[in-house]
Amino acid sequence: MSPFVQPASLCEQLFDHTSILKFLGEKFNSGKYTDLVDNRAVQSASFPLDDNLLANGATAPPPSMDD
């Protein structure tokens, strides 16, 4: 999903297209989007992101293609 997700990690939360809208609300609108989006039983797209990777600007290395 992102270079800001820990490699080999697993997230079993529910996401859908409104997860992106929730993420946008978090970043640009004080944590809210609309009541309809905010009340959906899905996680924000920010849920699997690693705060340490975000804070340091570091990214996980790309996966190896040598198999």
mmJSON file of the N, C-alpha and C atoms, coordinates in Angstrom:
{"data_MODEL":{"atom_site":{
"group_PDB":["ATOM","ATOM","ATOM","ATOM","ATOM","ATOM","ATOM","ATOM","ATOM","ATOM","ATOM","ATOM","ATOM","ATOM","ATOM","ATOM","ATOM","ATOM","ATOM","ATOM","ATOM","ATOM","ATOM","ATOM","ATOM","ATOM","ATOM","ATOM","ATOM","ATOM","ATOM","ATOM","ATOM","ATOM","ATOM","ATOM","ATOM","ATOM","ATOM","ATOM","ATOM","ATOM","ATOM","ATOM","ATOM","ATOM","ATOM","ATOM","ATOM","ATOM","ATOM","ATOM","ATOM","ATOM","ATOM","ATOM","ATOM","ATOM","ATOM","ATOM","ATOM","ATOM","ATOM","ATOM","ATOM","ATOM","ATOM","ATOM","ATOM","ATOM","ATOM","ATOM","ATOM","ATOM","ATOM","ATOM","ATOM","ATOM","ATOM","ATOM","ATOM","ATOM","ATOM","ATOM","ATOM","ATOM","ATOM","ATOM","ATOM","ATOM","ATOM","ATOM","ATOM","ATOM","ATOM","ATOM","ATOM","ATOM","ATOM","ATOM","ATOM","ATOM","ATOM","ATOM","ATOM","ATOM","ATOM","ATOM","ATOM","ATOM","ATOM","ATOM","ATOM","ATOM","ATOM","ATOM","ATOM","ATOM","ATOM","ATOM","ATOM","ATOM","ATOM","ATOM","ATOM","ATOM","ATOM","ATOM","ATOM","ATOM","ATOM","ATOM","ATOM","ATOM","ATOM","ATOM","ATOM","ATOM","ATOM","ATOM","ATOM","ATOM","ATOM","ATOM","ATOM","ATOM","ATOM","ATOM","ATOM","ATOM","ATOM","ATOM","ATOM","ATOM","ATOM","ATOM","ATOM","ATOM","ATOM","ATOM","ATOM","ATOM","ATOM","ATOM","ATOM","ATOM","ATOM","ATOM","ATOM","ATOM","ATOM","ATOM","ATOM","ATOM","ATOM","ATOM","ATOM","ATOM","ATOM","ATOM","ATOM","ATOM","ATOM","ATOM","ATOM","ATOM","ATOM","ATOM","ATOM","ATOM","ATOM","ATOM","ATOM","ATOM","ATOM","ATOM","ATOM","ATOM","ATOM","ATOM","ATOM"],
"id":[1,2,3,4,5,6,7,8,9,10,11,12,13,14,15,16,17,18,19,20,21,22,23,24,25,26,27,28,29,30,31,32,33,34,35,36,37,38,39,40,41,42,43,44,45,46,47,48,49,50,51,52,53,54,55,56,57,58,59,60,61,62,63,64,65,66,67,68,69,70,71,72,73,74,75,76,77,78,79,80,81,82,83,84,85,86,87,88,89,90,91,92,93,94,95,96,97,98,99,100,101,102,103,104,105,106,107,108,109,110,111,112,113,114,115,116,117,118,119,120,121,122,123,124,125,126,127,128,129,130,131,132,133,134,135,136,137,138,139,140,141,142,143,144,145,146,147,148,149,150,151,152,153,154,155,156,157,158,159,160,161,162,163,164,165,166,167,168,169,170,171,172,173,174,175,176,177,178,179,180,181,182,183,184,185,186,187,188,189,190,191,192,193,194,195,196,197,198,199,200,201],
"type_symbol":["N","C","C","N","C","C","N","C","C","N","C","C","N","C","C","N","C","C","N","C","C","N","C","C","N","C","C","N","C","C","N","C","C","N","C","C","N","C","C","N","C","C","N","C","C","N","C","C","N","C","C","N","C","C","N","C","C","N","C","C","N","C","C","N","C","C","N","C","C","N","C","C","N","C","C","N","C","C","N","C","C","N","C","C","N","C","C","N","C","C","N","C","C","N","C","C","N","C","C","N","C","C","N","C","C","N","C","C","N","C","C","N","C","C","N","C","C","N","C","C","N","C","C","N","C","C","N","C","C","N","C","C","N","C","C","N","C","C","N","C","C","N","C","C","N","C","C","N","C","C","N","C","C","N","C","C","N","C","C","N","C","C","N","C","C","N","C","C","N","C","C","N","C","C","N","C","C","N","C","C","N","C","C","N","C","C","N","C","C","N","C","C","N","C","C","N","C","C","N","C","C"],
"label_atom_id":["N","CA","C","N","CA","C","N","CA","C","N","CA","C","N","CA","C","N","CA","C","N","CA","C","N","CA","C","N","CA","C","N","CA","C","N","CA","C","N","CA","C","N","CA","C","N","CA","C","N","CA","C","N","CA","C","N","CA","C","N","CA","C","N","CA","C","N","CA","C","N","CA","C","N","CA","C","N","CA","C","N","CA","C","N","CA","C","N","CA","C","N","CA","C","N","CA","C","N","CA","C","N","CA","C","N","CA","C","N","CA","C","N","CA","C","N","CA","C","N","CA","C","N","CA","C","N","CA","C","N","CA","C","N","CA","C","N","CA","C","N","CA","C","N","CA","C","N","CA","C","N","CA","C","N","CA","C","N","CA","C","N","CA","C","N","CA","C","N","CA","C","N","CA","C","N","CA","C","N","CA","C","N","CA","C","N","CA","C","N","CA","C","N","CA","C","N","CA","C","N","CA","C","N","CA","C","N","CA","C","N","CA","C","N","CA","C","N","CA","C","N","CA","C","N","CA","C","N","CA","C","N","CA","C"],
"label_alt_id":[null,null,null,null,null,null,null,null,null,null,null,null,null,null,null,null,null,null,null,null,null,null,null,null,null,null,null,null,null,null,null,null,null,null,null,null,null,null,null,null,null,null,null,null,null,null,null,null,null,null,null,null,null,null,null,null,null,null,null,null,null,null,null,null,null,null,null,null,null,null,null,null,null,null,null,null,null,null,null,null,null,null,null,null,null,null,null,null,null,null,null,null,null,null,null,null,null,null,null,null,null,null,null,null,null,null,null,null,null,null,null,null,null,null,null,null,null,null,null,null,null,null,null,null,null,null,null,null,null,null,null,null,null,null,null,null,null,null,null,null,null,null,null,null,null,null,null,null,null,null,null,null,null,null,null,null,null,null,null,null,null,null,null,null,null,null,null,null,null,null,null,null,null,null,null,null,null,null,null,null,null,null,null,null,null,null,null,null,null,null,null,null,null,null,null,null,null,null,null,null,null],
"label_comp_id":["MET","MET","MET","SER","SER","SER","PRO","PRO","PRO","PHE","PHE","PHE","VAL","VAL","VAL","GLN","GLN","GLN","PRO","PRO","PRO","ALA","ALA","ALA","SER","SER","SER","LEU","LEU","LEU","CYS","CYS","CYS","GLU","GLU","GLU","GLN","GLN","GLN","LEU","LEU","LEU","PHE","PHE","PHE","ASP","ASP","ASP","HIS","HIS","HIS","THR","THR","THR","SER","SER","SER","ILE","ILE","ILE","LEU","LEU","LEU","LYS","LYS","LYS","PHE","PHE","PHE","LEU","LEU","LEU","GLY","GLY","GLY","GLU","GLU","GLU","LYS","LYS","LYS","PHE","PHE","PHE","ASN","ASN","ASN","SER","SER","SER","GLY","GLY","GLY","LYS","LYS","LYS","TYR","TYR","TYR","THR","THR","THR","ASP","ASP","ASP","LEU","LEU","LEU","VAL","VAL","VAL","ASP","ASP","ASP","ASN","ASN","ASN","ARG","ARG","ARG","ALA","ALA","ALA","VAL","VAL","VAL","GLN","GLN","GLN","SER","SER","SER","ALA","ALA","ALA","SER","SER","SER","PHE","PHE","PHE","PRO","PRO","PRO","LEU","LEU","LEU","ASP","ASP","ASP","ASP","ASP","ASP","ASN","ASN","ASN","LEU","LEU","LEU","LEU","LEU","LEU","ALA","ALA","ALA","ASN","ASN","ASN","GLY","GLY","GLY","ALA","ALA","ALA","THR","THR","THR","ALA","ALA","ALA","PRO","PRO","PRO","PRO","PRO","PRO","PRO","PRO","PRO","SER","SER","SER","MET","MET","MET","ASP","ASP","ASP","ASP","ASP","ASP"],
"label_asym_id":["A","A","A","A","A","A","A","A","A","A","A","A","A","A","A","A","A","A","A","A","A","A","A","A","A","A","A","A","A","A","A","A","A","A","A","A","A","A","A","A","A","A","A","A","A","A","A","A","A","A","A","A","A","A","A","A","A","A","A","A","A","A","A","A","A","A","A","A","A","A","A","A","A","A","A","A","A","A","A","A","A","A","A","A","A","A","A","A","A","A","A","A","A","A","A","A","A","A","A","A","A","A","A","A","A","A","A","A","A","A","A","A","A","A","A","A","A","A","A","A","A","A","A","A","A","A","A","A","A","A","A","A","A","A","A","A","A","A","A","A","A","A","A","A","A","A","A","A","A","A","A","A","A","A","A","A","A","A","A","A","A","A","A","A","A","A","A","A","A","A","A","A","A","A","A","A","A","A","A","A","A","A","A","A","A","A","A","A","A","A","A","A","A","A","A","A","A","A","A","A","A"],
"label_entity_id":["1","1","1","1","1","1","1","1","1","1","1","1","1","1","1","1","1","1","1","1","1","1","1","1","1","1","1","1","1","1","1","1","1","1","1","1","1","1","1","1","1","1","1","1","1","1","1","1","1","1","1","1","1","1","1","1","1","1","1","1","1","1","1","1","1","1","1","1","1","1","1","1","1","1","1","1","1","1","1","1","1","1","1","1","1","1","1","1","1","1","1","1","1","1","1","1","1","1","1","1","1","1","1","1","1","1","1","1","1","1","1","1","1","1","1","1","1","1","1","1","1","1","1","1","1","1","1","1","1","1","1","1","1","1","1","1","1","1","1","1","1","1","1","1","1","1","1","1","1","1","1","1","1","1","1","1","1","1","1","1","1","1","1","1","1","1","1","1","1","1","1","1","1","1","1","1","1","1","1","1","1","1","1","1","1","1","1","1","1","1","1","1","1","1","1","1","1","1","1","1","1"],
"label_seq_id":[1,1,1,2,2,2,3,3,3,4,4,4,5,5,5,6,6,6,7,7,7,8,8,8,9,9,9,10,10,10,11,11,11,12,12,12,13,13,13,14,14,14,15,15,15,16,16,16,17,17,17,18,18,18,19,19,19,20,20,20,21,21,21,22,22,22,23,23,23,24,24,24,25,25,25,26,26,26,27,27,27,28,28,28,29,29,29,30,30,30,31,31,31,32,32,32,33,33,33,34,34,34,35,35,35,36,36,36,37,37,37,38,38,38,39,39,39,40,40,40,41,41,41,42,42,42,43,43,43,44,44,44,45,45,45,46,46,46,47,47,47,48,48,48,49,49,49,50,50,50,51,51,51,52,52,52,53,53,53,54,54,54,55,55,55,56,56,56,57,57,57,58,58,58,59,59,59,60,60,60,61,61,61,62,62,62,63,63,63,64,64,64,65,65,65,66,66,66,67,67,67],
"pdbx_PDB_ins_code":[null,null,null,null,null,null,null,null,null,null,null,null,null,null,null,null,null,null,null,null,null,null,null,null,null,null,null,null,null,null,null,null,null,null,null,null,null,null,null,null,null,null,null,null,null,null,null,null,null,null,null,null,null,null,null,null,null,null,null,null,null,null,null,null,null,null,null,null,null,null,null,null,null,null,null,null,null,null,null,null,null,null,null,null,null,null,null,null,null,null,null,null,null,null,null,null,null,null,null,null,null,null,null,null,null,null,null,null,null,null,null,null,null,null,null,null,null,null,null,null,null,null,null,null,null,null,null,null,null,null,null,null,null,null,null,null,null,null,null,null,null,null,null,null,null,null,null,null,null,null,null,null,null,null,null,null,null,null,null,null,null,null,null,null,null,null,null,null,null,null,null,null,null,null,null,null,null,null,null,null,null,null,null,null,null,null,null,null,null,null,null,null,null,null,null,null,null,null,null,null,null],
"Cartn_x":[0.817,0.0,0.863,1.945,2.737,4.132,5.112,6.444,6.476,5.386,5.303,4.572,4.471,3.917,5.075,5.128,6.208,6.197,7.362,7.434,6.919,6.292,5.79,4.754,4.125,3.089,1.735,0.805,-0.529,-1.558,-2.477,-3.564,-4.87,-5.625,-6.867,-8.1,-7.93,-9.049,-9.819,-11.032,-11.882,-11.661,-11.417,-11.237,-12.158,-12.573,-13.263,-12.939,-13.645,-13.33,-13.477,-14.314,-14.461,-13.283,-12.444,-11.238,-10.331,-10.276,-9.494,-10.12,-11.451,-12.127,-11.884,-11.906,-11.615,-10.191,-9.259,-7.87,-7.765,-8.441,-8.413,-9.008,-10.07,-10.659,-9.702,-8.945,-7.952,-6.872,-6.418,-5.285,-5.662,-6.851,-7.176,-8.421,-9.122,-10.364,-10.559,-9.528,-9.604,-10.187,-9.929,-10.37,-11.749,-12.439,-13.808,-13.901,-14.792,-15.122,-16.581,-17.483,-18.921,-19.46,-20.633,-21.211,-21.395,-21.814,-22.029,-20.735,-19.654,-18.357,-17.797,-17.827,-17.239,-17.906,-19.186,-19.913,-19.84,-19.182,-19.035,-18.104,-18.396,-17.63,-16.389,-15.579,-14.314,-13.218,-11.983,-10.842,-10.418,-9.723,-9.104,-7.902,-7.567,-6.393,-5.105,-5.151,-3.957,-3.684,-4.632,-4.523,-3.259,-2.907,-1.724,-0.391,-0.414,0.829,1.61,2.928,3.809,4.242,3.909,4.232,5.734,6.535,7.989,8.536,8.053,8.499,8.062,6.86,6.368,7.178,7.472,8.177,9.612,10.258,11.654,11.811,10.726,10.817,11.459,11.737,12.341,11.266,11.664,10.73,11.293,10.415,10.832,11.483,12.463,13.084,12.107,12.253,11.358,11.592,10.588,10.764,11.774,12.469,13.476,12.792,13.301,12.756,13.59,14.593,15.49,14.962,14.229,13.719,14.147],
"Cartn_y":[-1.185,0.0,1.252,1.232,2.439,2.079,2.903,2.683,3.04,3.566,3.92,2.866,1.662,0.511,-0.434,-0.978,-1.9,-3.095,-3.493,-4.663,-5.918,-6.761,-8.059,-7.917,-6.756,-6.585,-6.972,-7.256,-7.674,-6.817,-6.269,-5.483,-6.168,-6.592,-7.317,-6.444,-5.138,-4.213,-4.108,-3.628,-3.448,-2.063,-2.025,-0.778,-0.802,0.372,0.496,1.873,2.282,3.559,4.747,4.631,5.748,5.84,4.816,4.877,6.012,6.236,7.35,8.677,8.761,9.991,10.276,9.24,9.421,9.94,9.393,9.834,11.321,11.733,13.138,14.045,13.584,14.348,14.505,13.448,13.515,14.548,14.554,15.405,16.85,17.091,18.44,19.067,18.336,18.891,18.531,18.62,18.396,17.035,16.028,14.682,14.29,15.158,14.871,15.014,14.224,14.382,14.786,13.822,14.071,13.029,13.263,12.284,10.934,10.947,9.696,8.892,9.552,8.876,8.524,9.467,9.243,8.098,7.865,6.821,5.442,5.334,4.009,3.137,1.851,0.908,0.402,1.331,0.991,1.865,1.409,2.172,3.224,4.219,5.213,4.577,5.085,4.594,4.872,5.723,6.003,4.916,4.04,3.04,2.183,1.629,0.756,1.504,2.821,3.572,3.58,3.475,3.436,4.857,5.295,6.661,6.925,5.926,6.11,6.336,5.583,5.777,7.146,7.567,8.883,10.008,9.893,10.952,11.116,10.007,10.059,10.3,10.197,10.342,9.129,8.109,6.885,6.046,5.266,4.356,2.948,2.005,0.612,0.327,-0.546,-0.873,-1.595,-1.428,-2.147,-3.643,-4.449,-5.904,-6.351,-7.413,-7.969,-8.756,-8.626,-9.376,-10.616,-10.876,-12.013,-13.239,-14.078,-15.323,-16.514],
"Cartn_z":[0.0,0.0,0.0,0.76,0.912,1.396,1.06,1.635,3.12,3.659,5.071,5.893,5.358,6.066,6.335,7.553,7.885,6.938,6.427,5.544,6.251,5.489,5.958,7.072,7.193,8.205,7.619,8.494,8.077,8.803,8.067,8.649,8.253,9.238,8.984,9.177,9.131,9.276,7.963,8.054,6.885,6.283,4.964,4.232,3.015,2.55,1.272,0.702,-0.31,-0.953,-0.004,1.015,1.949,2.92,2.961,3.787,3.331,2.027,1.484,1.906,1.877,2.288,3.77,4.6,6.02,6.208,5.447,5.507,5.137,4.078,3.664,4.742,5.384,6.477,7.643,7.953,9.029,8.717,7.491,7.12,6.859,6.331,5.87,6.492,7.368,7.899,9.373,10.157,11.616,11.996,11.204,11.545,11.068,10.395,9.938,8.43,7.846,6.428,6.347,6.386,6.537,7.502,8.058,8.977,8.301,7.061,6.326,6.212,5.85,5.718,7.093,8.028,9.353,10.104,9.87,10.596,9.961,8.812,8.191,9.023,9.074,9.899,9.166,8.688,8.035,8.634,8.497,8.994,7.984,8.475,7.604,6.904,5.739,5.017,5.787,6.792,7.595,8.632,8.886,9.951,9.849,8.685,8.633,8.53,8.413,8.261,9.57,9.472,10.63,10.985,12.185,12.609,12.615,12.963,12.978,11.574,10.609,9.238,8.718,9.079,8.655,9.29,10.582,11.305,10.811,10.487,10.06,8.575,7.841,6.39,5.738,6.543,6.014,5.344,4.409,3.761,3.821,3.799,3.766,2.41,2.374,1.106,0.192,-1.114,-2.025,-1.935,-2.235,-2.179,-3.219,-2.896,-3.8,-4.904,-6.097,-7.244,-7.526,-6.663,-6.861,-6.139,-6.845,-6.243,-7.026],
"occupancy":[1.0,1.0,1.0,1.0,1.0,1.0,1.0,1.0,1.0,1.0,1.0,1.0,1.0,1.0,1.0,1.0,1.0,1.0,1.0,1.0,1.0,1.0,1.0,1.0,1.0,1.0,1.0,1.0,1.0,1.0,1.0,1.0,1.0,1.0,1.0,1.0,1.0,1.0,1.0,1.0,1.0,1.0,1.0,1.0,1.0,1.0,1.0,1.0,1.0,1.0,1.0,1.0,1.0,1.0,1.0,1.0,1.0,1.0,1.0,1.0,1.0,1.0,1.0,1.0,1.0,1.0,1.0,1.0,1.0,1.0,1.0,1.0,1.0,1.0,1.0,1.0,1.0,1.0,1.0,1.0,1.0,1.0,1.0,1.0,1.0,1.0,1.0,1.0,1.0,1.0,1.0,1.0,1.0,1.0,1.0,1.0,1.0,1.0,1.0,1.0,1.0,1.0,1.0,1.0,1.0,1.0,1.0,1.0,1.0,1.0,1.0,1.0,1.0,1.0,1.0,1.0,1.0,1.0,1.0,1.0,1.0,1.0,1.0,1.0,1.0,1.0,1.0,1.0,1.0,1.0,1.0,1.0,1.0,1.0,1.0,1.0,1.0,1.0,1.0,1.0,1.0,1.0,1.0,1.0,1.0,1.0,1.0,1.0,1.0,1.0,1.0,1.0,1.0,1.0,1.0,1.0,1.0,1.0,1.0,1.0,1.0,1.0,1.0,1.0,1.0,1.0,1.0,1.0,1.0,1.0,1.0,1.0,1.0,1.0,1.0,1.0,1.0,1.0,1.0,1.0,1.0,1.0,1.0,1.0,1.0,1.0,1.0,1.0,1.0,1.0,1.0,1.0,1.0,1.0,1.0,1.0,1.0,1.0,1.0,1.0,1.0],
"B_iso_or_equiv":[0.0,0.0,0.0,0.0,0.0,0.0,0.0,0.0,0.0,0.0,0.0,0.0,0.0,0.0,0.0,0.0,0.0,0.0,0.0,0.0,0.0,0.0,0.0,0.0,0.0,0.0,0.0,0.0,0.0,0.0,0.0,0.0,0.0,0.0,0.0,0.0,0.0,0.0,0.0,0.0,0.0,0.0,0.0,0.0,0.0,0.0,0.0,0.0,0.0,0.0,0.0,0.0,0.0,0.0,0.0,0.0,0.0,0.0,0.0,0.0,0.0,0.0,0.0,0.0,0.0,0.0,0.0,0.0,0.0,0.0,0.0,0.0,0.0,0.0,0.0,0.0,0.0,0.0,0.0,0.0,0.0,0.0,0.0,0.0,0.0,0.0,0.0,0.0,0.0,0.0,0.0,0.0,0.0,0.0,0.0,0.0,0.0,0.0,0.0,0.0,0.0,0.0,0.0,0.0,0.0,0.0,0.0,0.0,0.0,0.0,0.0,0.0,0.0,0.0,0.0,0.0,0.0,0.0,0.0,0.0,0.0,0.0,0.0,0.0,0.0,0.0,0.0,0.0,0.0,0.0,0.0,0.0,0.0,0.0,0.0,0.0,0.0,0.0,0.0,0.0,0.0,0.0,0.0,0.0,0.0,0.0,0.0,0.0,0.0,0.0,0.0,0.0,0.0,0.0,0.0,0.0,0.0,0.0,0.0,0.0,0.0,0.0,0.0,0.0,0.0,0.0,0.0,0.0,0.0,0.0,0.0,0.0,0.0,0.0,0.0,0.0,0.0,0.0,0.0,0.0,0.0,0.0,0.0,0.0,0.0,0.0,0.0,0.0,0.0,0.0,0.0,0.0,0.0,0.0,0.0,0.0,0.0,0.0,0.0,0.0,0.0],
"pdbx_formal_charge":[null,null,null,null,null,null,null,null,null,null,null,null,null,null,null,null,null,null,null,null,null,null,null,null,null,null,null,null,null,null,null,null,null,null,null,null,null,null,null,null,null,null,null,null,null,null,null,null,null,null,null,null,null,null,null,null,null,null,null,null,null,null,null,null,null,null,null,null,null,null,null,null,null,null,null,null,null,null,null,null,null,null,null,null,null,null,null,null,null,null,null,null,null,null,null,null,null,null,null,null,null,null,null,null,null,null,null,null,null,null,null,null,null,null,null,null,null,null,null,null,null,null,null,null,null,null,null,null,null,null,null,null,null,null,null,null,null,null,null,null,null,null,null,null,null,null,null,null,null,null,null,null,null,null,null,null,null,null,null,null,null,null,null,null,null,null,null,null,null,null,null,null,null,null,null,null,null,null,null,null,null,null,null,null,null,null,null,null,null,null,null,null,null,null,null,null,null,null,null,null,null],
"auth_seq_id":[1,1,1,2,2,2,3,3,3,4,4,4,5,5,5,6,6,6,7,7,7,8,8,8,9,9,9,10,10,10,11,11,11,12,12,12,13,13,13,14,14,14,15,15,15,16,16,16,17,17,17,18,18,18,19,19,19,20,20,20,21,21,21,22,22,22,23,23,23,24,24,24,25,25,25,26,26,26,27,27,27,28,28,28,29,29,29,30,30,30,31,31,31,32,32,32,33,33,33,34,34,34,35,35,35,36,36,36,37,37,37,38,38,38,39,39,39,40,40,40,41,41,41,42,42,42,43,43,43,44,44,44,45,45,45,46,46,46,47,47,47,48,48,48,49,49,49,50,50,50,51,51,51,52,52,52,53,53,53,54,54,54,55,55,55,56,56,56,57,57,57,58,58,58,59,59,59,60,60,60,61,61,61,62,62,62,63,63,63,64,64,64,65,65,65,66,66,66,67,67,67],
"auth_comp_id":["MET","MET","MET","SER","SER","SER","PRO","PRO","PRO","PHE","PHE","PHE","VAL","VAL","VAL","GLN","GLN","GLN","PRO","PRO","PRO","ALA","ALA","ALA","SER","SER","SER","LEU","LEU","LEU","CYS","CYS","CYS","GLU","GLU","GLU","GLN","GLN","GLN","LEU","LEU","LEU","PHE","PHE","PHE","ASP","ASP","ASP","HIS","HIS","HIS","THR","THR","THR","SER","SER","SER","ILE","ILE","ILE","LEU","LEU","LEU","LYS","LYS","LYS","PHE","PHE","PHE","LEU","LEU","LEU","GLY","GLY","GLY","GLU","GLU","GLU","LYS","LYS","LYS","PHE","PHE","PHE","ASN","ASN","ASN","SER","SER","SER","GLY","GLY","GLY","LYS","LYS","LYS","TYR","TYR","TYR","THR","THR","THR","ASP","ASP","ASP","LEU","LEU","LEU","VAL","VAL","VAL","ASP","ASP","ASP","ASN","ASN","ASN","ARG","ARG","ARG","ALA","ALA","ALA","VAL","VAL","VAL","GLN","GLN","GLN","SER","SER","SER","ALA","ALA","ALA","SER","SER","SER","PHE","PHE","PHE","PRO","PRO","PRO","LEU","LEU","LEU","ASP","ASP","ASP","ASP","ASP","ASP","ASN","ASN","ASN","LEU","LEU","LEU","LEU","LEU","LEU","ALA","ALA","ALA","ASN","ASN","ASN","GLY","GLY","GLY","ALA","ALA","ALA","THR","THR","THR","ALA","ALA","ALA","PRO","PRO","PRO","PRO","PRO","PRO","PRO","PRO","PRO","SER","SER","SER","MET","MET","MET","ASP","ASP","ASP","ASP","ASP","ASP"],
"auth_asym_id":["A","A","A","A","A","A","A","A","A","A","A","A","A","A","A","A","A","A","A","A","A","A","A","A","A","A","A","A","A","A","A","A","A","A","A","A","A","A","A","A","A","A","A","A","A","A","A","A","A","A","A","A","A","A","A","A","A","A","A","A","A","A","A","A","A","A","A","A","A","A","A","A","A","A","A","A","A","A","A","A","A","A","A","A","A","A","A","A","A","A","A","A","A","A","A","A","A","A","A","A","A","A","A","A","A","A","A","A","A","A","A","A","A","A","A","A","A","A","A","A","A","A","A","A","A","A","A","A","A","A","A","A","A","A","A","A","A","A","A","A","A","A","A","A","A","A","A","A","A","A","A","A","A","A","A","A","A","A","A","A","A","A","A","A","A","A","A","A","A","A","A","A","A","A","A","A","A","A","A","A","A","A","A","A","A","A","A","A","A","A","A","A","A","A","A","A","A","A","A","A","A"],
"auth_atom_id":["N","CA","C","N","CA","C","N","CA","C","N","CA","C","N","CA","C","N","CA","C","N","CA","C","N","CA","C","N","CA","C","N","CA","C","N","CA","C","N","CA","C","N","CA","C","N","CA","C","N","CA","C","N","CA","C","N","CA","C","N","CA","C","N","CA","C","N","CA","C","N","CA","C","N","CA","C","N","CA","C","N","CA","C","N","CA","C","N","CA","C","N","CA","C","N","CA","C","N","CA","C","N","CA","C","N","CA","C","N","CA","C","N","CA","C","N","CA","C","N","CA","C","N","CA","C","N","CA","C","N","CA","C","N","CA","C","N","CA","C","N","CA","C","N","CA","C","N","CA","C","N","CA","C","N","CA","C","N","CA","C","N","CA","C","N","CA","C","N","CA","C","N","CA","C","N","CA","C","N","CA","C","N","CA","C","N","CA","C","N","CA","C","N","CA","C","N","CA","C","N","CA","C","N","CA","C","N","CA","C","N","CA","C","N","CA","C","N","CA","C","N","CA","C","N","CA","C","N","CA","C","N","CA","C"],
"pdbx_PDB_model_num":[1,1,1,1,1,1,1,1,1,1,1,1,1,1,1,1,1,1,1,1,1,1,1,1,1,1,1,1,1,1,1,1,1,1,1,1,1,1,1,1,1,1,1,1,1,1,1,1,1,1,1,1,1,1,1,1,1,1,1,1,1,1,1,1,1,1,1,1,1,1,1,1,1,1,1,1,1,1,1,1,1,1,1,1,1,1,1,1,1,1,1,1,1,1,1,1,1,1,1,1,1,1,1,1,1,1,1,1,1,1,1,1,1,1,1,1,1,1,1,1,1,1,1,1,1,1,1,1,1,1,1,1,1,1,1,1,1,1,1,1,1,1,1,1,1,1,1,1,1,1,1,1,1,1,1,1,1,1,1,1,1,1,1,1,1,1,1,1,1,1,1,1,1,1,1,1,1,1,1,1,1,1,1,1,1,1,1,1,1,1,1,1,1,1,1,1,1,1,1,1,1]
}}}
